[in-house]
């Protein structure tokens, strides 16, 4: 049996594949390189998101560490055109909001807004898929117009 | 956006892909039932693909309890990763990255006055630290880099063992 918290070499390989399957994503790579694989980064096509943005490409960043029973992860989206940032974080921060929280910040906000979030998914690939769906289908589509 | 054909988890990935993605990333052994629910496939479908993944050396199946559980085979995954490093990078590229990782770990040792990531974690119990978040993150990254460092060292040993068969395009 694997030791609790042991590094799983398939984790980032699987998550890279999940990001690559998002229609809005142009390319996915490891930072600082694929030898160290410290985290995943993805370039988003500014014309494929709704509403479209540009001319600079938004970025997605994914950090993930398997730590049963709750993984530690951060899924962050940043659009330099709008100075908009949002992300789903499951870490030790804001534990008053529960295991995970969603946060966002627009150009007019001095500090980020945080709110608790509960995921339907439990496994990393499905969780990441859920975050991407919410980002591209709901957060950008609806909320940015209301911020 | 609702018309996007790849938006749903069950439409973006095939049943086999969902089972594999879920099974390869569990952090604790899980039953076929659990994988089936998470992958949104029938129990029989999950069992079929899980058995294949176990036969191929990607998963370990444990039938000692009342139910068979599955988890990633750490040796199988380690070998896949080592081979990828060996095939895609030259010895110079691997050595350069290895040195970067060593430098980073040396920097953590010096900054936090800790010899291991667990010593760094132990320092979290101290009351007079104001950088708890940074220390937790550094300990996690330290574990990760320690594993990557071993992988790179093993990939470099493959070059020593098979010196006449360079696999990297840039070697």
Interface residues (C-beta under 8 A of the other chain):
Chain A: X1 X2 X4 X5 X6 X7 X8 X9 X10 X11 X13 X14 X15 X17 X18 X21 X22 X23 X32 X33 X34 X35 X36 X37 X38 X50 X65 X66 X67 X68 X69 X71 X72 X91 X92 X93 X121 X122 X123 X124 X125 X126 X129 X130 X133 X136 X137 X141
Chain B: X1 X2 X4 X6 X7 X8 X9 X12 X13 X18 X21 X22 X24 X25 X26 X27 X28 X29 X38 X39 X58 X60 X62 X71 X72 X74 X77 X78 X80 X81 X85 X88 X89 X93 X94 X97 X100 X101 X132 X133 X136 X140 X141 X143 X144 X145 X147 X148 X151 X152
